[in-house]
Amino acid sequence: MKISISQIYKLRKITGIGIMDCKIALTKTNGNFEKAIDFLRKKGEKIAINRASLKVKAGSIISCINVDQTSGTIIGLSCETDFLSKSSDFLNFLSKLSDKSFLYNTKEDFLSSSYHGNSIREMIFEKISAFNEKLELKIFEKINSPFVINYTHNNKIASLVGFSSKIKKSIAKNIAMHITAMNPIAIDKKEIPENLMKKELEIIRFQIEKEKKPDQIKEKMIFGKIKKFIMENTLLNQKYIKDNNITIQEYMNRSFSKNIKINSYKRISIF
């Protein structure tokens, strides 16, 4: 299978790995991007586990919570140019939509809802004419919890965190900012998807099998790498971005009652 230049550059953008290595990986895997990423990781290349993001030509996202802080949404509106996505008119329109979004549980319910006599879908359609670009509501995510906090970074990354009880807003915001920056794959070990854990173990075993060491040592190395994977990629075990001497769990334990838990979180990014 012939690999195109655009495929190579796409893989390079995703992974940050050199062009020739990307070409070899795509050639070995017949152009399959997921398999190519696994191929590179088996070689020992360091690539972020959680690469999930919404690929849009251009657009912006925003997070919002209701007045009593028990519900929050992340919505994202796509357009055709970066210039429009950064304009005040576009961002003001997105903010207006966001202020109403947490009243609804699904994207379809939100788009069908009424706003000053028009549906949200009709409002977006009218803005297509005003902005002279195609617009689409690409993202609609919601969290309900006894206490919800939000954080938006440059209208390109947004997070929501749901807690089991109300806590000090500044502490909750710090945790939301950490999630935005560190992009964990799960709250803790038990919430890591089984298929992801299985794939990671397969990659680690492949890496270790190349080592010329006794089997007993290899098993210890595998155990160590799995433990490191869990610590680096689960929210409660990650080192807190504002103090690398403690984990998020330790930060929470110092800040409020141990009975308060993180019920759920969402992190969405676009590029």
Secondary structure, DSSP 8 states (H G I E B T S, - for coil): ----HHHHHHHHHHH---HHHHHHHHHHTTT-HHHHHHHHHHTT----S----B--SEEEEEEEE-TTSSEEEEEEEEES-HHHHTSHHHHHHHHHHHHHHTT-SSHHHHHHSEETTEEHHHHHHHHHHHHTS--EEEEEEEEE-SEEEEEEETTTEEEEEEESS---HHHHHHHHHHHHHH--SBSSGGGS-HHHHHHHHHHHHHHHHTS-S-HHHHHHHHHHHHHHHHHHHBGGGSEETTEEEEEHHHHHHHHS-TT--EEEEEEEEB-
